[in-house]
Amino acid sequence: MLNTYLTFDGNAREAFDFYKSVFGGDYAAFETFANGPEDMKVPDEYKERVMHVSLPVGDTVLMASDHVPGFGPPLNAGNNFSISIAGRDREHCGKLFARLSEDGEVRMPLQETFWGAYFGMWTDKFGINWMINHDLGQG
């Protein structure tokens, strides 16, 4: 499954409250950087920014976060979205990650995360931002 992942400059909460009012439903996840582990070392002025929000919309999920300097490339119009892949298992994630990141730039290698997923991020050789996430609780 492919989903859209948006990046905002401090107004993800406002945007997603609006999207929720349009599409209805409830958030599947809503976390701020304050909820992350201490070793993330997020400056205090960014802790209330959205680290991750997801809103199911039909058969897809609209997801987002706010940009925090030092976490990903500088935010510019045009690079403020990613295609997010829901991986079936670690092997599936590994194969897709290897192929799609070939000749691109790996931003976060595939690894287990504090939110219980096997996750990685990259920009492909065509400049498109990608993420892959496999929930470790799903096998």
QUIGI-V26322 format. One record per run of one state. SS is the DSSP state (~ for helix, > for strand, _ for the rest). FROM is the first residue (numbers start at 1). TO is the last residue. If there is no record, write none. Layout:
# QUIGI-V26322
ss: {SS | SS}
from: {FROM | FROM}
to: {TO | TO}
This chain:
# QUIGI-V26322
ss: {_ | > | _ | ~ | _ | > | ~ | _ | ~ | _ | ~ | _ | > | _ | > | _ | > | _ | > | _ | > | _ | ~ | _ | > | _ | > | _ | > | ~ | _}
from: {1 | 2 | 9 | 12 | 24 | 27 | 33 | 36 | 38 | 41 | 44 | 47 | 50 | 58 | 60 | 67 | 68 | 69 | 71 | 72 | 81 | 87 | 90 | 102 | 105 | 113 | 117 | 124 | 129 | 136 | 139}
to: {1 | 8 | 11 | 23 | 26 | 32 | 35 | 37 | 40 | 43 | 46 | 49 | 57 | 59 | 66 | 67 | 68 | 70 | 71 | 80 | 86 | 89 | 101 | 104 | 112 | 116 | 123 | 128 | 135 | 138 | 139}
